[in-house]
Amino acid sequence: MIDIHCHILNEIDDGARDLETSIRMCHTAEINGIKHIVATPHTNTVDDIGRFIEVRDKRLETLRSHIADRGIDVQLYPGAEVFVDDDIFFSNDLRRLTINNSRYILIEFAFRNVKIRRIYDYLNEIINMGLVPIIAHPERYEFFQFDYDAVNSLARKGVIFQINATSLASLDGLQEFELAYSMAYNGVAALIGTDAHSLVHRSNNLSEMMRYFPPDISHYNMQLMVHDAAKAVLTDSPIPKTERRDIRKRGGF
């Protein structure tokens, strides 16, 4: 399996607190069947991308060396989780923050108090740069939780969605689960990530979490989300097509 979203690098954001934690997270990944991990530390500014990449790559090479010494068979790749706000309109350097130097870029927004029209503006700006936006954990955003049609519209536009394993395993809130499940079941979500930050908080024990995924998600969709689509991202290839159906919000909450 491939973990496309993981805060596994130490002392660069709110992820792994030290190198030993990073190493132990790699071990957890290995025993859970994760063979490839994209390191996606947060970057909250587009003003000093060069400095961010310098620190990220140094941490990445150090971690690669240490897990090789310990015989941990996991491959690590560079990436970032890019916070997008109005600064996006003044940046022309986002390609340096893509996943493994591909066309795909993992992005996040403020969780609240953002109008959906502004989200469309941000995404159009990224697409006009020649990049393919991957929205991290869409199920966590209020503006998507209450507007499933916006998710459908963006999916038709070619935006890629990455849901969190914890959401699909019902380890987050009810609304997070409902949206993540609907996206996974209907082929709207292309990717699953652990979004792991530590050994405890949102761990990367993916195989364990998968035991709690709804059993009616098709094998094809699961294979796509945990491997095939992520492989396409890493190799800068088109993501395989799915039989996508529009999602609909269920009543009751």
C-alpha positions in Angstrom: 0.0 0.0 0.0 1.0 3.6 -0.4 0.4 6.3 2.2 0.1 9.6 0.2 -0.3 11.9 3.2 1.8 11.5 6.3 3.5 13.9 8.7 6.4 11.5 9.3 9.3 13.9 9.3 10.6 15.1 12.7 10.7 18.6 14.0 9.4 20.4 10.9 5.6 20.8 11.7 3.2 19.3 14.2 4.1 15.7 13.1 6.8 13.4 14.5 8.3 15.1 17.5 11.8 13.5 17.1 13.8 11.2 14.8 13.1 8.1 16.9 9.3 8.7 16.5 9.8 9.1 12.7 11.7 5.7 12.6 9.0 4.0 14.7 6.3 5.4 12.4 8.1 3.8 9.5 8.2 0.5 11.4 4.4 0.8 12.0 3.9 1.4 8.3 5.9 -1.6 7.3 4.0 -4.0 9.6 0.7 -2.6 8.3 1.6 -3.3 4.7 2.6 0.3 3.7 5.6 0.1 1.4 5.7 3.7 0.2 5.1 6.9 2.2 4.9 10.5 0.9 6.3 12.8 3.5 3.9 15.8 3.5 4.8 18.3 6.2 2.6 21.4 6.5 3.7 24.5 4.8 1.6 27.5 5.7 3.3 30.2 3.6 4.4 30.4 0.0 6.8 33.2 0.8 9.9 31.0 1.6 9.5 27.8 -0.3 13.2 27.4 -0.8 13.9 27.2 3.0 11.0 24.8 3.5 12.3 22.4 0.9 15.8 22.7 2.2 14.7 21.6 5.7 12.3 18.9 4.4 14.9 17.3 2.2 17.5 17.2 4.9 15.0 15.5 7.3 14.0 13.1 4.5 17.5 12.0 3.7 18.3 11.5 7.4 15.3 9.4 7.9 16.0 7.3 4.8 19.5 6.6 6.1 18.3 5.5 9.6 15.5 3.2 8.4 17.9 1.6 5.9 20.3 1.0 8.8 17.5 -0.7 10.8 16.3 -2.8 7.8 12.9 -1.2 7.5 11.7 -1.8 4.0 9.8 1.4 3.3 10.4 3.9 0.5 10.0 7.6 1.3 9.1 10.4 -1.2 9.0 14.2 -0.9 5.8 16.2 -0.7 4.0 18.8 1.3 0.6 19.7 2.6 0.2 23.2 1.3 -2.1 25.6 3.1 -4.0 27.6 0.5 -5.4 31.1 1.1 -5.4 34.4 -0.7 -1.5 34.3 -0.9 -2.0 31.8 -3.7 -2.7 34.6 -6.1 0.8 36.0 -5.6 2.7 32.7 -6.0 4.2 31.3 -9.1 6.5 28.7 -7.5 4.1 26.0 -6.3 5.4 23.3 -8.6 8.4 22.9 -6.2 5.8 21.7 -3.5 4.3 18.9 -5.6 4.3 15.3 -4.6 7.6 13.6 -5.8 8.0 16.4 -8.4 4.9 15.4 -10.2 1.9 17.6 -11.5 0.0 16.7 -8.3 -0.1 19.0 -5.3 -1.7 18.2 -1.9 -3.6 21.2 -0.5 -5.7 22.1 2.5 -7.8 25.1 3.5 -9.0 26.8 6.6 -11.6 24.5 8.1 -14.3 27.2 8.7 -15.3 30.6 7.6 -14.4 30.2 4.0 -17.0 30.6 1.3 -17.2 27.9 -1.3 -16.8 30.4 -4.1 -13.4 31.3 -2.7 -12.4 27.6 -2.7 -13.3 27.5 -6.5 -11.1 30.6 -7.0 -8.1 28.9 -5.3 -8.5 25.7 -7.2 -8.8 27.5 -10.6 -5.6 29.4 -9.8 -3.8 26.1 -9.1 -5.2 24.4 -12.2 -4.1 27.4 -14.3 -0.6 26.8 -13.1 -0.7 23.4 -14.8 -1.0 21.5 -11.6 -3.6 19.0 -10.4 -4.9 19.8 -6.9 -5.5 17.0 -4.4 -7.7 18.2 -1.6 -6.6 16.7 1.7 -9.3 15.3 4.0 -12.3 17.0 2.3 -14.6 15.3 4.9 -13.3 17.6 7.6 -14.4 20.8 6.0 -17.7 22.3 7.1 -18.3 23.8 3.6 -18.2 20.3 2.1 -20.1 18.5 5.0 -23.1 20.7 4.3 -22.7 21.0 0.5 -22.2 17.6 -1.1 -23.0 19.1 -4.5 -19.9 21.2 -4.3 -17.9 18.0 -4.0 -19.6 16.6 -7.0 -19.0 19.7 -9.0 -15.3 19.7 -8.2 -14.9 16.1 -9.0 -16.4 16.7 -12.4 -13.8 19.5 -12.8 -11.0 17.1 -12.3 -10.1 17.9 -8.7 -8.7 14.9 -6.8 -9.9 14.0 -3.2 -7.9 12.3 -0.5 -9.9 11.1 2.5 -8.4 10.1 5.9 -8.4 6.5 7.0 -9.5 7.6 10.5 -12.6 9.2 9.0 -13.6 6.0 7.1 -12.9 3.9 10.2 -15.4 6.1 12.3 -12.6 7.4 14.5 -13.5 11.0 13.8 -17.0 12.6 13.9 -20.2 11.4 12.4 -20.3 14.0 9.6 -16.7 13.2 8.7 -17.6 9.5 8.4 -20.7 10.1 6.4 -18.9 12.2 3.8 -15.8 10.0 3.6 -18.0 6.9 3.3 -20.2 8.4 0.6 -17.1 9.5 -1.4 -15.4 6.1 -1.1 -18.5 4.1 -1.9 -19.4 6.2 -4.9 -15.9 6.5 -6.4 -15.5 10.2 -5.7 -12.5 9.8 -3.4 -9.4 8.6 -5.3 -7.0 8.4 -2.4 -6.8 7.3 1.2 -4.1 8.7 3.5 -3.3 8.2 7.1 -2.5 11.9 7.8 -0.5 10.4 10.6 1.1 12.8 13.0 2.5 10.5 15.7 2.4 7.0 17.0 -0.8 7.8 18.9 -2.7 10.7 17.4 -3.9 9.6 14.0 -1.4 6.8 13.7 -0.4 5.1 10.4 -1.6 1.6 11.4 -3.6 1.5 8.2 -4.3 -2.3 8.1 -5.7 -2.1 11.6 -8.0 0.8 10.6 -9.2 -1.0 7.5 -10.8 -3.6 9.6 -13.4 -1.0 10.6 -14.0 0.4 7.1 -17.6 -0.2 5.8 -17.6 -3.6 4.1 -19.7 -2.6 1.1 -17.0 -0.4 -0.5 -16.0 -2.2 -3.7 -12.7 -4.0 -4.0 -11.9 -1.9 -7.0 -12.4 1.4 -5.2 -10.3 0.2 -2.2 -7.5 -0.9 -4.5 -7.6 2.4 -6.2 -7.5 4.4 -3.0 -4.8 2.5 -1.2 -2.5 1.8 -4.1 -3.3 2.4 -7.8 -4.2 6.1 -7.7 -1.3 6.9 -5.4 1.1 5.0 -7.7 -0.1 7.2 -10.5 0.6 10.3 -8.5 4.1 9.1 -7.6 4.9 8.3 -11.3 3.2 11.5 -12.6 0.7 9.4 -14.5 -3.1 9.9 -15.1 -5.1 8.5 -12.2 -7.2 5.5 -13.3 -10.8 6.2 -14.1 -13.6 5.2 -11.7 -17.3 4.7 -12.2 -18.0 7.8 -10.2 -21.6 8.6 -9.0 -22.7 11.8 -7.5 -22.9 11.7 -3.7 -26.0 12.6 -1.8 -26.3 13.7 1.8 -28.3 11.4 4.0 -30.9 12.9 6.4 -31.0 12.6 10.1 -28.4 15.2 11.2 
